[in-house]
Amino acid sequence: MRSSPLFIALVCAAYPTAADDSLSLFDLDLEQLMLIEVTVQRRVENILDVPIATTVLRGNSLSALNTAGEDMRSLTSRLPSLQVESSFGRTFPRFYLRGIGNTSFDIYASQPVSLLYDEVLLESPILKGFPMFDLAQLEVARGPQGTLFGRNTPAGVVKFTSVQPTEAFEGFARLGVGSYQTRNLEAAVGGALGRGWSARLSVLSQQRDDWVENEFAGPETGFDGYRDSAMRLQLRYQGKDGFESLFKLHGRKLDGSAHLFRANIIEPGSNRFVAGFRADRASQDGQNVQELEHSGASLRLVWPLAHFDLHAITAFETADVFSRGDIDGGFGASYAQPMGPGFIPFDSETAAGLPRHGQFSQELRLASNAAGQFDWQAGLFWFDEGQKAENFNYSTTAGGVQNGYAVIRQDNQALAAFASVGYAVNERWQLRAGLRETRDRKQFSAERPQSPGGGAPLLPVRATSDASHLSWDLSALWRVNEQHNAFLRLAEGFRAPSFQGRVMFTDSISQATSETVRSVEAGLKAESADRRLRYALTVFSFRLDAPQLTAVGGSGNVARLLNAQRAEGQGVEVDFAARLGSNWSLAGGLSYNHTAIRDSSLLVRVCGAPCTVVDPVVMVDGVRLAWIDGNPLPYAPRWIGQLNLRYETDFGSGKAYMQNDWAWRSGMNFFLYQSLEYRTSSLLEGSLRLGYSWQNDRYDLALFARNLTDQTALIGGIDFNNLTGMINEPRVLGIELRTRF
């Protein structure tokens, strides 16, 4: 890897050449930007002092994401280098950072972006869909985080922190209603219980009626409605000796729709919608349902001792999900007329369930607590997850009767030991280094008691893996002056071997060996204009060795794991926040990511649907395969940008305000191979909020719009049957009332 010379030019452009506190753009009588503290190094630190590319969402920008009943996918393109997508719906978000992610739709698929909720790892992609509500902060740390977090973090970490109980009695309630009978209720209340105890109860209820009408007289009259609710109860104890405990219970229940697949909505030879396409219409003869129950509990303990603090985090999570959808996206088939929309070669209706799941994790960590030049952390982490997944196949043209059934089981145990040390060489230089040794074991089995078409059952096939790896990171922070910090970071991350068992339509398990990533990044973080301007710039380059890739679809409804020789990426990330003028504030970011798969011998199946493949294609044993050497990683747009503008002014006895935010990304591919049809063009989505608050923000009334310009865009596809596509969320207009107490 080579550090980009672009870094030098950008640092020179950003470095102040004069006393920047005198810039006329900033009114120095304005309120300063809030101090941003982060915990991506497992300590509370000023974001400027952390040698990691980190972006934070909090306050109005974070709470606005839930306004129209949104789920985790609303984060896509809202932060530099971040994409979130799902072919499963509200329950299975797939995260991508700097282009690194996993397109697999299997319930037990591992992902290279780790998600933590209140310091607890949520490993299964089903758990990662837990709603965002009553949050204090969202932190996204980009690049390998394999030392202090460790489990499946070669791309980075997404970290949520809930509002915690306090001694003061406080709470809020917000109710929003909007288009398509969208309703969003979020509330919390908490305060002291006495004798050092405090509590907080938070609840969320989101719902929307079906907004897509089924024009075919099938079992469903409409699609894409949901009823989604969640709760969180926290009990906190703070002892006089500094001992602290936090006990949390949380749960979620969803009754909704699987992601809606739409047959033949892509114009052949392009990625445009066919003539006459309407987002609020579909024609399907299959069932569409999604049900989820998720619950968990955690206990965090902190004992302050003479020279260090002892931290213990114990957590358990469990989930039960069932999702059934019409995969061919239409009605009928070539052998069961009538059919449509367009040509449907064969019917495809499948379901996936997770009737058994349990995740237990335990972390013990020692952290130095004495001020000085030297600080350290060390600990042990244990992870144990067991799950049983079920896949079903149905004959839609025979009335939806089940004609296929497969069972997949996976048990995963991992043990890690880690340590991190920091040393302040002097007032201007700080160094940090970390190591983590991980051992990961998996036992996997798959069987098919019932084969589609009446074929022979498949007896259990099994696979195991046992892998160890030493991850590390090295970083240096240079205090250029009181306002500017520069950093350099080298890191290596690791993801353990993975299995796929799509044995409904194949007789074998696919396996990918361990992947490792090495990354170098350099950056500048600064506050200027007397803390009325904050910005960060990072230049990075990474190399993925043996990247785990998923060949989704092709000529069958199969997801196959494989390892490429390597993948590479490099780019630039910028984010900023500023107070402008007397009433304006501005925040945003921009990222550029260039990724490429490097493997001159790697071939993958191409579409079974009539798509136009632009990669070189060869025939091997009658199967069309594409060379993918040099292709970008899937769901890896080169450009991602965000802009959030807020204006507020005194009006009457309160304040009137306007908040306008935009998220933009350039085009990207859906699959490992490239075709004209299965890619998306650039997308710009905006949101607007016009409101009035009074009595010192105790009350707030606002009109809102999500997807302000009513953009309809292709965001995913299914390539084995016909030109099936998936689209983004519709525009939602509404009103919201909030009160604090």
HUHU-V799772 format. One record per residue. PSI is psi as a letter, one per 30 degrees, with the letter a starting at -180 (none if undefined). BURIAL is 1 if it has 9 or more other C-alpha atoms within 8 Angstrom, else 0. D_FIRST is the distance of its C-alpha to the first C-alpha in whole Angstrom. Layout:
psi={PSI,PSI}
burial={BURIAL,BURIAL}
d_first={D_FIRST,D_FIRST}
This chain:
psi={k,k,k,k,f,e,e,e,e,e,e,e,e,f,k,k,f,a,j,f,f,g,k,f,f,k,j,f,f,l,k,l,k,k,k,j,k,l,g,f,g,g,l,j,l,k,f,f,g,k,h,k,j,k,k,k,k,l,b,e,e,e,f,f,f,f,e,h,h,l,a,f,f,f,f,k,g,f,l,k,g,k,k,k,l,k,g,f,b,f,f,i,k,k,k,k,k,h,f,k,a,j,g,k,g,k,e,g,k,l,k,g,j,k,k,k,j,h,g,k,k,j,e,k,f,e,e,f,g,k,l,j,l,h,k,e,k,k,k,j,j,k,l,k,h,g,e,f,e,e,j,h,h,f,f,a,k,k,j,k,k,l,k,l,k,l,f,k,k,l,a,l,k,k,k,k,k,a,l,h,h,k,k,j,k,k,l,l,k,l,a,k,f,l,h,f,k,l,l,k,k,k,l,k,k,k,l,k,l,k,f,k,k,j,f,k,i,a,f,k,f,l,l,g,l,l,j,k,l,l,l,k,k,k,k,k,k,j,l,f,g,f,k,k,k,j,k,k,k,l,l,k,k,k,j,b,k,l,k,j,k,j,k,h,f,k,k,k,g,a,g,l,k,l,k,g,k,k,f,g,k,l,j,k,g,l,l,j,k,k,k,k,k,k,l,l,k,l,k,k,k,k,j,k,a,e,f,l,k,k,k,k,j,k,k,k,k,k,l,j,k,k,k,k,l,j,e,f,g,b,l,a,l,f,g,i,l,l,l,a,k,a,k,j,e,l,k,j,j,l,l,k,l,i,f,k,k,k,k,k,k,k,k,k,k,k,k,k,g,k,k,a,f,k,l,l,k,k,a,k,k,k,k,j,k,k,k,k,l,k,k,k,k,k,j,e,f,g,g,g,k,k,g,k,k,l,k,k,k,k,k,k,k,k,k,k,k,l,k,k,k,k,k,j,e,a,f,f,k,k,k,k,k,l,k,k,k,k,k,k,k,k,k,k,l,k,l,i,f,k,k,k,g,g,l,k,l,j,l,k,k,l,l,l,l,j,k,l,k,j,l,l,k,k,l,k,k,j,j,e,a,f,f,k,k,k,l,k,k,k,l,k,l,k,k,l,l,l,l,k,h,i,g,e,g,l,g,l,k,k,k,k,l,k,k,l,k,k,k,k,k,k,l,k,k,l,k,a,h,h,h,f,k,k,l,k,k,k,k,l,k,l,k,j,k,h,k,j,l,j,j,k,c,b,g,l,i,k,k,k,k,l,k,l,e,l,l,l,l,l,a,k,k,k,l,l,k,k,k,k,a,f,g,k,k,k,l,a,l,k,k,k,k,j,l,k,k,j,j,f,g,k,k,l,k,a,k,f,l,i,l,j,k,f,l,k,k,l,k,j,h,g,k,k,k,k,k,g,k,f,l,l,k,k,h,i,k,e,k,k,l,k,k,j,k,k,k,k,k,k,j,b,g,b,k,k,l,k,k,k,l,k,k,k,l,a,l,l,l,f,l,e,l,k,l,f,e,i,l,k,l,l,k,j,k,l,l,k,k,j,l,k,k,l,h,h,g,e,k,k,k,k,k,l,k,k,h,e,g,h,k,k,k,k,f,l,l,k,g,f,d,a,i,k,l,k,l,l,l,l,k,k,k,a,k,k,k,k,k,k,none}
burial={0,0,1,0,0,0,1,0,0,0,1,0,0,0,0,0,0,0,0,1,0,0,0,0,0,1,1,0,0,0,0,0,1,0,0,0,0,1,0,0,0,0,0,0,1,1,1,0,0,1,1,0,1,1,1,1,1,1,0,0,1,1,1,0,1,1,1,1,1,1,1,1,1,1,1,1,1,1,1,1,1,1,1,1,1,1,1,1,1,1,1,1,1,1,1,1,1,1,1,1,1,1,0,0,0,0,1,1,1,1,1,1,1,1,1,1,1,0,1,1,1,1,1,1,1,1,1,1,1,0,0,0,1,1,1,1,1,1,1,1,1,1,1,1,1,1,1,1,0,1,0,1,1,1,1,1,1,1,1,1,1,1,0,0,1,1,1,0,1,1,1,1,1,1,1,1,1,1,1,1,1,1,1,1,1,1,1,1,1,1,1,1,1,0,0,1,1,1,1,1,1,1,1,1,1,1,1,1,1,1,1,1,1,1,1,1,0,1,0,1,1,1,1,1,1,1,1,1,1,1,1,1,1,1,1,1,1,1,0,0,0,0,1,1,1,1,1,1,1,1,1,1,1,1,1,1,1,1,1,1,1,1,1,1,1,1,1,1,0,0,1,0,0,1,0,0,0,0,0,0,1,1,1,1,1,1,1,1,1,1,1,1,1,1,1,1,1,1,1,1,1,1,1,1,0,0,0,1,1,1,1,1,1,1,1,1,1,1,1,1,1,1,1,1,1,1,0,1,1,1,1,1,1,1,0,0,0,0,1,1,1,0,1,1,1,1,1,1,1,1,1,1,1,1,1,1,1,1,1,1,1,1,1,1,1,1,1,1,0,0,0,0,0,1,1,1,1,1,1,1,1,1,1,1,1,1,1,1,1,1,1,1,1,1,1,1,1,0,0,1,0,1,1,1,1,1,1,1,1,1,1,1,1,1,1,1,1,1,1,1,1,1,1,1,1,0,0,1,1,1,1,1,1,1,1,1,1,1,1,1,1,1,1,1,1,1,1,1,1,1,1,1,0,0,0,0,1,1,0,0,1,1,0,0,1,0,1,0,0,0,1,1,1,1,1,1,1,1,1,1,0,0,0,1,1,1,1,1,1,1,1,1,1,1,1,1,1,1,1,1,1,1,1,1,1,0,0,0,1,1,1,1,1,1,1,1,1,1,1,1,1,1,1,1,1,1,1,1,1,1,1,1,1,1,1,1,1,1,1,1,1,1,1,1,1,1,1,1,1,1,1,1,1,1,1,1,1,1,1,1,1,1,1,1,1,1,1,1,1,1,1,1,1,1,1,1,1,1,1,1,0,0,0,1,1,1,1,1,1,1,1,1,1,1,1,1,1,1,1,0,0,1,0,1,1,1,1,1,1,0,1,1,1,0,1,0,1,0,0,0,0,0,0,1,1,1,1,1,1,0,1,1,1,1,1,1,1,1,1,1,1,1,1,1,1,1,1,1,0,0,0,0,0,1,1,1,1,1,1,1,1,1,1,1,1,1,1,1,1,1,1,1,1,1,1,1,1,1,1,1,1,1,1,1,1,1,1,1,1,1,1,1,1,1,0,0,1,1,1,1,1,1,1,1,1,1,1,1,0,0,1,1,1,1,1,1,1,1,1,1,1,1,1,1,1,1,1,0,0,0,1,1,1,1,1,1,1,1,1,1,0}
d_first={0,4,7,9,12,14,14,16,19,19,20,22,24,24,26,29,31,35,36,35,38,40,38,41,39,40,43,43,46,44,43,40,37,37,35,32,31,29,29,25,25,28,30,32,30,30,27,26,25,23,19,18,18,22,24,28,31,35,38,39,36,36,39,40,37,40,43,43,43,39,37,33,32,33,30,28,27,28,25,22,20,23,24,27,29,32,34,36,38,38,37,34,31,27,25,21,19,16,17,17,21,23,26,28,32,33,34,33,29,26,24,21,22,24,28,30,33,35,32,33,31,32,30,32,31,35,35,32,35,37,38,37,40,42,38,37,34,31,27,24,21,18,15,15,18,19,21,24,24,23,24,22,20,16,17,19,23,26,28,32,34,38,41,42,46,48,51,52,54,51,50,50,51,49,51,49,51,50,50,51,52,49,50,47,49,47,49,49,51,51,52,54,56,57,57,53,52,51,50,48,49,47,47,46,48,46,48,48,51,50,49,49,52,52,54,55,58,56,55,53,55,52,48,45,48,47,48,46,46,45,46,45,47,46,48,47,49,48,50,51,50,46,46,44,44,43,45,44,45,44,44,44,46,45,48,46,45,42,40,42,41,43,43,43,42,39,41,40,37,36,35,38,41,44,47,49,46,47,45,48,49,48,50,50,52,50,50,47,47,45,46,44,45,42,43,42,43,41,42,40,41,41,43,42,43,44,40,38,38,38,37,38,37,39,39,40,39,41,41,43,43,44,43,45,44,45,42,44,44,48,51,53,51,52,55,56,57,57,53,51,49,48,48,47,47,48,48,45,46,44,44,41,42,41,45,43,40,40,37,38,35,36,34,35,33,34,33,34,37,38,37,35,32,31,30,29,29,30,31,32,31,33,33,35,36,38,39,41,40,43,42,45,46,49,52,52,54,57,57,54,55,52,51,48,47,44,43,40,39,36,36,33,33,30,30,28,28,26,26,24,25,25,27,28,27,30,31,27,25,24,22,21,20,21,21,22,24,25,27,28,31,32,35,36,39,40,43,45,49,50,48,49,51,53,51,51,49,46,46,44,40,38,35,33,30,29,26,24,21,20,18,17,16,16,16,18,21,22,26,26,29,32,30,26,24,20,17,14,13,11,12,13,15,18,20,23,25,27,30,31,35,36,39,42,41,39,40,37,34,31,28,24,23,20,17,14,11,9,8,8,10,13,16,20,23,27,30,32,36,37,35,36,33,30,26,22,19,16,13,10,7,7,7,11,12,16,16,20,21,25,27,30,33,33,37,38,37,35,31,29,26,24,20,18,16,13,12,9,10,9,13,15,18,21,24,28,31,34,38,39,43,46,45,42,38,35,32,29,25,23,20,17,15,14,13,14,15,14,17,19,22,22,26,27,31,32,34,38,39,39,36,34,31,29,27,28,31,32,35,35,38,40,37,34,31,28,25,22,19,17,19,18,18,22,23,20,21,19,22,23,26,29,32,34,37,40,44,47,50,53,56,59,59,55,52,51,47,45,41,39,36,34,31,29,26,26,26,24,25,27,26,23,25,26,30,32,34,31,29,30,30,30,32,33,35,37,39,42,44,48,49,52,52,55,56,53,51,53,54,51,52,50,49,46,44,41,40,42,42,42,39,39,36,35,32,32,34,35,35,37,41,41,39,39,37,37,37,37,39,42,43,45,48,50,51,50,52,51,53,52,54}
